[in-house]
Amino acid sequence: MTLEFKGYGEQKGEANNPMFFCPKVSNSLSVMVWGCVGPNGVGRLVVCEQCLDSNYYIEILKKNLKASVEMIHGHPSHPFIFQQDNAPCHSSQKTIKYLHDENILLLPWPAQSPDINIIENLWQFMKNALRNDPPRTKDQLIKKLFQIWYAIPRSVINKLYNSLPHRMKAITKCKGHPTKY
């Protein structure tokens, strides 16, 4: 852990006073994960072992999307509309063709639209939960991510889905621009 100067202690002799320093967590631990959520709960959480390109993303979808639908809805062939953002591996011709060939309906998604992307809220929920007890190793981080993901309260997911009409009104009022600055 390093210490970061708060900017106080301008008087002579106070510059090195410990009360004017606060801990700064220099935690470079990070992992990329894929997750799936629906109105009835979370689906699988997958640690991405390599950088996402179209081939790897399609592999993740093949192994996890229908299983996630089953976890969320109780049956793998339950009808659903798949939402993803416009990351290059999501919007590539190869990925779009795969989704089309698998008869997976895709929700058209405007660029830069986190205001209505529920999974973005869940990623933030997980980051906040990690702040309470930060992991020290990558293995600890992965273990904690899985613990948090599968323990996300249904009430949190319900609240997010119930907030969609309000979010849509706010986006319409702001003419598609961000609703919070």
N, C-alpha and C positions, 0 to 999 in steps of 0.2 A: 504494500500500500504506500502511496506517496501522499505528501501533504501539499495542499494548494492554498496559497495566500488569499485571504478573504478580502483584502483591500482596506482594512481598518488599521488603526495603530499608527497614525501619522505623527504622533508626538515622539520626541526624541526618546530612544531607549525601548520603544514598544515594537519595533519592526520584527524582532525575533521572539516576541512573547507567544507561547503556544496557544493562548486563548484566541489569537487572531489567525489561526490556521484551522482548516477543516479537512477531514479525510477525503481524498479523491480516489475513487476506485478506478484503477487502470486495469480493467478486466478485458483482455482481448479475446476471451472465450466467445466463440460463436459457432453456430451450426445452422444449416439451412434445413427447413422442414417443409413437408407438404402435408396439409391437413384438409379435412372435409367436414362441413357442418351443415345441418339441416334443422328444420323447426322442431324435430324430435330428439335432437342431441348431436353429439359429435360422432364422426366416423373415425377411420384410421388416422394415425399420425405416423409419418414416414420421415426418417432422417435421410437427407440426400447425401449420398456418399461421394458425389462428384458434382461438377458444375452442370447446371441444367442446360441441355440443348434439346432439340425436338425429340431425338431418339430416346434420350433418357427420360424425358417427361412422359412420352407415350408409354414407356416401360412401367413407369410409376402408375399411370392411369390403368393400364392393363391389369396390374397386380392388385390395385387398391380401390379403384372407383366403385365397382359393383359391390365389393365387400363392404365398403363404407355405406353404400345405399342400403344394404341389408342391415347393417348396424343401426342406421338412422330410422329406417322405415319398417324393418322386420322382414323384408323380402327383397332379393337382389333385382327383381324385375319391376319393382314399384316405379311408377312413372315419376320422372323428375326432370327439371331443367338445370343444366350444369352452368354455373357461373365461374368465370375465371377472369383475371385481369388481362391486360394487353402486353404482358411480357413477350418478348420475341419467341420464346419456345411455345407459348400458349397460342399465339396468333399465326404461327407459321403455316404454310400451305400443307405441309406434311401432317401437322397436328390436327388442323381443321378437317383434312381428308379422313384421318383416323376416326375422329368423333362422328363425322358424317357416315362413314362405313359401319360404325357400331350403333347407328341410330340414336346417338346421344344428342338430345336437343341442347343447343347452346344459347344462352342468354346473350343477346348483343350487348356489348359493354363499352361505354364511352371511356376514352382515356382520362386518366387522373380523376377517378371517381371514388375515393375512399369514404366519402360521406355516407354511402349506402352499401358498402361492402362489409358485411357482418364479420367476416373472418379477420379483417383488419382490427376490429375491436377485440376479438379473441386473442390475437397476437399481443396486443397491448395488455390485456388481462394477464397473460402469461408473463410478460416482462415485469409487470408490477408485482406479481407473486414471487418472482425470482429475487426481487429487491429485498424481501424480508429475510432471506437466507441465501446469499449469493453462493453459487457453486465455485469450487476452487480448481476443478479439473474438467476437461471436456466430457469425460465419462459421467461425472456428477451432474453436469449440465444436461446431458441427454436423459439421464435417469429422472431428474427433476421435471424436465419438459413433459415426459410421458406421465408422470404422477399428476402434474397440474392439468394436462389436457384431459385425461380421463376422469378427473374429479371436477371439471367445470360444472357448476350447478345448473341444472335445467332452468332455474329461475333466471339466470344470467342470459341464457340463450333465448328464453321466452321474451324477456325484456327487450332484447335487441330486435327480434322479429316484430314485436308489438310497436317498436319505435319507427318502423319503416314508413307508415303513412305520414308521420310528422316530418321525417327526413325528406320525403318526396316533396312535401309542401314547401319546406325550407329551400330545397334546391330549385324548385320552380320559382319561388319568390326571388332568389338570387340569380335567376336566369342561367342556371348551370354552373355558376361560379362557386367557389368554396363557401360554405355556410359559416365557418368559424375561422377567425384570423388569429 
